[in-house]
Amino acid sequence: MTLALPEEIWQMIASNVICNGSSGMIDLQTLRKHAPLIEAITISKFLPKGFGYIKLPKLKTLRLLDICKNVNDSMSGACLDMAVSLAVLVNRNPHIIHLEASFVNYELSNRFWKVLATTWAAPVSLSLERSKPLEAKGTNLLIKRKREAKGTDLLIKHKKEARELTLTQKRSREREGQEANGKEKKKKKKKRVVEEEKKKEKKEKEGKEVEEEEEEEEEEKEIEELDELCFWTACARFKELSLNFPDIPSFGSFGEQTLERVETLRLSKPSVRTINDQRQSELRLIRACPNLRHLCWDMKTSSFPTFGLTEGLRVKKWPFLTNLVFRNTPQLMDVGLQSILNLVPNPLTEFELHNSNSNAPGPLSFEVLQSRHFQSLERLSLKGCSGFTSKMAQSVLENSPKLEYFAADYICMNDVAQSPMPWVCESSLKELWIFFARQENQDHLDSLVFGMIASLRRLEKLDLSMDMINLPAYPKVIQESARLGRSLSLRLDAGLGQLENLKQLEYIGFDRTTQRLEKMDVGWMESTWRRLMTVSGKLSDDEERHKELAEMFSKRSVICPVQRFSYEYEKEEYGRYFEMEDADSDVEY
């Protein structure tokens, strides 16, 4: 089924044309006619015959989603090889600068990577997501055919030998009847000679087969290395490289290679078990990027290379490094993070530690973070880090003048109220993601905390939600606040009116906090925050009241996501965290 779109629609969608092979497909002639308009194209499932030959002079972004290997094209009746079609497409459009590929059971061809390595003019970013390791193209088929051919020849040879043996035995019996008993010994001697020759021939044949298998293994290895070399040669052309594989293709097995153009490197793995630990390969890859500025490590299935990174930093392998993002790193301890933050060559502009499940950042690493990096940090995210305390969060807000983005699990409202220090990021902070934990009988602190938030005049996103995943690791008072949803009350009578200066606010979230808004509170938000686009959270603990207030937002085109009020849902979603044992009450917060 093809789609013929009006001219005005083409003008609107030219920035991102979607070709979906599983549903409606844009007509070939229509696509060719509007080719000069297209800046980005997303290809899903398959690319019909002829589409790859169209030149798209303004095309900058190519996205490949769940591409099939071979497809029977209903329009042409031909079986299309996507490896060939996509290679032709990228060869015809060498001015593409962004490539994103996400698929399940298909590897792009050698020809595709060779085009990227040799033809593309100035590629910028490459993002690849897969569910299995990269395999050498054609290797398995080649070996299979060789073995099949070898097996056929061997069968013919065995049949020929069997016929010859039968003929020999027949002649022997004839001679046996005609010759005297004296010739019996001669026959036995001849038989022994034949058997010895057969044994010798069999031995030679077995040796030859072993030799052929060794040659095939060497040939297979050569083909695989050629594929990896081709793949990494293409990767070396890009400035930004994002690899989300369950097993990163082996790097460095074919000799020394550097990725001098790569400035941003993101290594990620799905949460699946892998056969081989590729940590050394991944570390070689990081070391091969001398101009690295941004490093993101998100490896659920690999242990964090603390020693390898610290040694690389010690010898100044990455002199331009300014951004570090570490996710899912339970092996990274406080002392290891202290070494990394001490040895990094430049003050960081971005640092993220997410779901560390360890004692990092603890007092040792936080002291280095504060002394070396607070003055330069623009983005800081420390979610899922049980070692990060409320007082540390307060210190970040008081001592980071360039901070634009800050995310942490919680901050205690009494810490905010008791501190005499202003938040020095008041003229820079655009996004704040943190749960303000209020204890019992501290309702009077709402107004003081609203006053501090009101100083953040450039704030665009404010999220007060609590993440329950790491709740059992937090102090008892924080667990209690989270269980009861005690946080800022978004009511005018609690001090909400102080936020009237937040004219840039586009998003406010308060999931898993207890709110009891009234119509006047919602009306004030609508009239004051003119740029508000999304409100996320329960506006009231009463379902009917929530729906009524959400309808008020909807009439003003403010998105208010549907909330679930089922007790069974709440129990299933969060109950397991509430039932776990409390953390020790003497833990610092």
N, C-alpha and C positions, 0 to 999 in steps of 0.2 A: 504494500500500500504506500503510495507516494503522496506528499503533501504539497499543494500549490499555495503559497502564502502571498497575500497582498503586498504591494510595494511599501506601504507605510509600516507594515509589520516588520519587513526586512530592515528598514531603517532603525527600528527599535532593537532587534535581536542581533544585529551585526556584531556586537561586542562579545557575544557568546552563542554561537550556533551549535545546536545539539543534534547529532545524527544517531538515532537509536535504532539499531537493527532489529530489536524485538518488538517494536511498535511502528508508528508512522515514520516514513523515511522521506526526506526532502528530495524532490525531483532533481535529476541530474542536470537537466537544461536550466532549471531555475537556479541551482547552485552555481553553475558556470556563469550565468548572467550576472549574478550578484557577487561574484568572487572578489571584485575590487573593494567591497565593503567589509568583508569578514576580517575581524581582528583576533578572534578566539574561536576554536571549534572543539567540541567534545564528541568523541566517537565511542559509542557503546555497542558491544556485541560484535559488530562487523562493519566493514566499509564496502559498500556495493561496488560492482565492477565499473571501472571508469572514473570513480570519484578520486582515486589516488593520482590521476593524471592532470587534475585541475590545478592551475597555478593560482595561489592566493597571495597577491603581492603585499597585503597589509597584515597577514597572519603573524601573530607574535606568540600565541599560546596554543599548545596542542595538548588535549587531555584524552587518554585512552583508558576506558573503563571495561573491565571484564571481557577482554577480547577473545573471541573464539579462534581456534587454530585453522580449521577448514569449514567453509560454509557453502551450502548449496543456495546460490542466489536465485530466488524465485523470478526476478525480473529478467535475468539473462539466461537462466537455465544452466549456468556453468558452476563448477565447483571452484570456489575462490580460496587461494592460499593467502591468509592474512599476513604471513611473514613477507611475502612478495609485495602485496598491496601497500602495506605500511612503509616498507623500504622505498617504494616508488614515491609515496606521498612525501616523505621527509627529504627525499632527494630533489623533488620538484620545488620544494619550499625551504631553501637553505637559510632564510632570514628569520626563522622561528627562534625565539630566545628562551621560552619557557616550555618545558616538557614535563607532564605528569602522567604516570602510568600506574594503574591499579588493576590487577587481574589475579586470577586464582591458579589456573593450571596451564599456563602458556608462557613460553619464553620468547622474547624477541630474537630475530635472526642475527647472524654475524653480519650480514649485509646491512641491516638496520644500524648496528653500532658503528660499522665502518663509515657509513654516510655521515653520522654525527661527528665522528673523529676527523673526517677529512673535508667535508663539504660545508657544514654549517659555518656561517660567517662569524658570529659573535654570541654564542649561547651564554645564558646567564644562570638559569636554575634548572636542576633535574631532580624530580621527586619520583621514587620508585617504591611500590608496595607490592609484596608478594606473599604467598603462603607456603612456598617451598623454595629450596636453594636453586640457584642458577645452574642449569645443566648444559653440557656441550651439545650444540645442535648437530643432528645427523649421526652422532657417534654410535648410539645404540642401534640404529637401523643399519649402519655400515657393518658393525660387528656381527649383527644377526644374519645379514645376507652372506657374509663371509663364512660363518659357521654352517649355514644351511648348504652353501655350495660345497664346502669341504665334506660335509656329511654325505651328500649325494655321490661325490667322487669315491668316497670310501666304500659306500654300498656297492657300487659297480665293480670296484676292485675285488671285494670279497666274493661276489658272485662269480667273477672270472676265475679266481683262485679255486673256488669250489668245483667248477666244471673241469678245470685242469686236473685237480686231485682225483675226481671220479674217473676220468679217462686213464690216468696213470694206474689206478687200482685195477681197472678192467684189464688192461694190458698185462699187468702183473699176474692176474689170475690165469690168463691164457698161457703165459709162459710157464706158469707153475704146473699146469697139467701136462705140458709137452717136455719139460726138462726133468732131468733126473734129480734124485735127492741131493746130489752133490752141489746143485745150483741153489739150494735153499739158503745156504750160508751167504752166498753172493747177494741174494735178494734181501736178506735181513741187513746185510751191511749197507746196501743201497738205501734201504728204508731209514737206517740210522743217519745216513748222510743227508737224506731229504729232510728229516726232522731237525737235524742240526742247522740246515740252511733256513728252514722256516723259523726256527728260534732266533737265528741271527737277523733274518729279515724283519721279524716282529719287533725285535729290540731296536733296530734301526728306525722302524716306522714310529715306535713310541717316542724315541728321541726327537724325531722330526716334528711330531705333533706338539711336544712340549716346547720345542723351539718356535713353532708357528704361534702358539698361544702367547709366548713371551713377546714375540714381535707385535702381535695384536694389542697386548697390554701397553707396550711402548707407544704404538700408534694412537691408541685411545687416549693415553696420557698427553701426547703431543697435541691432539685435537682439542682436549679440554683446556690445556694451557693456552692454546691459541685463542680460544673463546674468551677466557678470562683476560688475556692481554688485550684483546679487541674491546672488551667491555670497559676495562679500566682506562684504556687510551681515550675512549669516548668520554668517560667521566672526568678525565683531566682537562677537558675543554671548558668545563662549567665553573662558575664562581660560587654557586650554592649547590650543595649536594645533600639530598635527603634520602636515606636508605632505610626502609622498614622491611626487613627480611627476617625469617626465622633462623637463617644461617647466612651471614654475610659471605659473598663470594670470596674465595681465598685471594689475598692480596700479597704480592711480594714473592710468590713461588717461582716466578719466571724471571727474576732478576730485580735489580734496583730500579725504582721508578718514583718520580716525585710528581705531586699534583700541585704545581706552583700557582695555578689560577684559583684554586679552591680557597675561599675565605670563610665560608660557612659550611660546617659539616654537622649533619644530624644523623645519628645512628640509633635506630629503634628496632625492637623485636616484638612480635606478638607474644602473648603469654602462652607459649607452647614449649614442649620439651624438645631439645635438639640433640642429635647424636654426637656431634663433635663440638668441643668448646673452642670457639674461634677467637678467644680473647687476644691471643698473640697476633693473629691476622688483623684484628680490629686495631690493636695498638700500633702495628706497623703502618696501617692506613693513616692513623692520626699523626704519626711521626713523619709521614710523607707529605704533609701539608705545611710547608714552612711559613706561608703567609696567612695562616689561620687566625681569624678574628673572633669567630663565634663557634663554640663547641657545645653540642647537645648530646648527652649520653642518656638513653632511655632503654636499658637492656634488662628485661625481667628474667632472662634466661642465662645471663652471663654475669660473673662476679666482677665487681668494679676494680679496674686496674690502678689502685692507689699508688703502688710503688712505681709502676711504669710512668704514670703521669708526673709524679714528683721528680723522678729522675730526668724526664724530658724537660720539665720546667727548670731544673737545676742547671742544665747545660744550655738553657735558653733556646730550645727548639722552636718556640713560637713567640717571637719578639713582639708581635702585634696583637696578641690575645687580650680581649677586653670583655668578652661575654661568656659566661659559664652557665650551663643548664644541666643539672643532674637529677634524673628521675628514677624511682625504683632502685635505690642503691642501699640496701640494708647492710652491706659490708663496709660502707664508708663511715668511719667512726670520727669522733670529735678531734682526736689528735691528727688523723690523716687529713681532715678538712683544714685544720690549722696550717699544716705544711703546704697544702695547695694554695691557700689564700695568702700565705707568706711569700711563696715563690713565684706567683703569677707576676709577669713582668710589668704590668700596668695596673693602675687603679681601675677596678671594674665599673662598667656602665650598666651591666645586667648580671644578676645572680639569681638562680632559682635552684632550690633544693626541695624536691617533692616526693612525699611518701618514702622518707629515708628509713623509717622504722628502726632507728638506732638513736644514739645519744647526740647525734649531730643535727643542727649546730649546738654545741654545748658552750660552756664558759670560755674554753681555750680558743675555739674558732671564732666565737662571737667577738671576743676582744680584738682579734686581728681584723675582722670585718668592720668593726667600729673605727679602729685607728687608721686603717689603710684605705677603706673603700666607701665609707659613708658620704664623703664629700663629693664623690663622682657618680654614685649610683643613681640611675634613672628608673630602673625596674628591679624590684626585689620581691620574690615570691618564696615563702617558707611554709607551704601547706603540708599537713601530714607529718610534721616534725615535732615529736613529743618533747624534745629538748629545748624547744624555743618557747620562752615564757612570756607572760604578760608584760613584765618590766622590760624585757628585751624589745617587744613591740613598741612600747612607749618610747624607748630610747631611739628607735629608728625614726619615728615621727618627729622627735625633737632635734635630731642631728643630721638629717639628710636633706640639704637644701635643694637638690636637683631632682628629687624623687617625683616621678610621674605615675608610677604604678606600684602599689603595695598590696600584697595578699598574705594573710596569716590566719591561723585557726581562730584565735580569740585574743581579746584584751579585756582586762577587768575594769569596769566602770569606776571603781574607787581609785585605781591607779591613775586614770585620766584626771579625775576630779582633784586628787591630792597633789598632783605635780604642778609646780609653779611655772614650768617652762612652756613656752608657746610651741606650736608645731611649725618648724622652719620651712616645711614644704608647702606652706599655704598658698604660695603663688605658682607652684609647679604641679601639684598632685592632680591627676585627672581621674584615676580609678583607685577606689579603696574597697577591698574585699576582706572583711573581718567581722567576727561575731563579738558584739559588746556584751559581756557577761555581767548581769546584775544579780546581786545576792538579795536575800530576803530583807525587807524593810529598807531598801535603797531607792525607792521611787523618786526621791528628791534629787537624785544624781542625774536624771534624764536631762534636766534643763542645763546643767553644767556641761554635759557631754555634747548636747546639741550646739552649745556655744563654741566648742572646739571645732566641730565639724563645719560650722558656719564660716569659719575662717578659710576654708578650702574653696575659694571663689571659682576656681577653674574645674571643679569636680564635674565629671560627665557620667560616671557610673559609681553607684554606692550600693554595696551588697552586705547586708547584716546577717546573712544566713549562717547556720551552724552545720558543719560537716560531721556526720555521726560516725564515719568509718573508724576514726582513730580515737573515739571517745573514751574507751577503757584505759587508754594510756595517760589521760589527763588527770589533773588534781581533782579531788573530791568536790570542791566548790564549783569547778567548771562543769563537771558531770551533772551536778544538781541543777545548775542554771540551764544547761542544755535540755535536760529531761523535762523541765517545766516551761521551757521557751522563754525564760526571763531575759529580756534584752530591752533595747530602746522602745518606748511606746510612741508610735507615730501618730500622736494626737496633739492638737493645738493646745489643749490644756496641760500637756506635758512639756511643751517648749518647742514643738515642731515649727512654729512661726519664725524661729530664729534662722531657719534655712531659706529664707526668702531671697538671699543673695546668690543662691546656687542657680543662676539663670542658664547655665550650660547643661544642667542635668538631663540625661536622656534615659537612664535606667535606674531603677531602685528595686532591690530584692530583699526579702525578709523571710525566706522559707524556714520552716521549723522554729519560728518565734511566735509568741502569743500576741496577737493584735486584736483590738476591738474598735475599729475605726467607725466614725459616724459620717453622715452625708456631708457635713460641713468640712470635715478633714479632707475628704476626697475632692470636694469642690475647690478647696484652697489649693491642693496640689495641681489640679487642672488649670486653674487661673494663674498660678505663680510660676510653675515649671512649664513654660510654653513649649519646650523642646522634648518633653517627656514622651517616650515611645513605648516603653515596656514597664509593667509593674508585676513582679513575680512574688507570690506568697499569698497566704490566706488573709484577707482583709478583716475577717471576723471568725471567731470559733463557731459561730452559728451559720450553717450552710445557706439558709435562705437570705440572711443579711449579706453574706459574702456575694451571692449571685446578684443581689440588688445593687450593691456598690460596684461590682465588676461591670454591670451593664452601664453604669454612669461613665466609666472609663471607655468602654467600647464605643459609646456614642461620640466620643471625642477622638476616635481612632487610636486610642492607646491600647496596646496589646496587654491582656491580662490572662495568662495561661490558666487552663482549667485545673482546679484543685480537687483532690480526692479527700472526702470526709469520712470514709468508712473506717470504723474502729478496727476491723480485721486487717485492713490495709496498713494502718499505722502500726499495729502489733507485728505484722509480718515484716514490714520494712525496717522498723527501728527497735522492735522489742528485744532482739537478741543482744543489742548493745546495753539496754537498760538492765537486763537480767545478769550481766556479767559482774564480777566482783569489782568494787570500787578501787581506784588507785589509792596508794597511801596518802593519808591526809596531810602528812608533813612535807609533801612535794611542793617545791617553790612554784608560785604562779605569778 
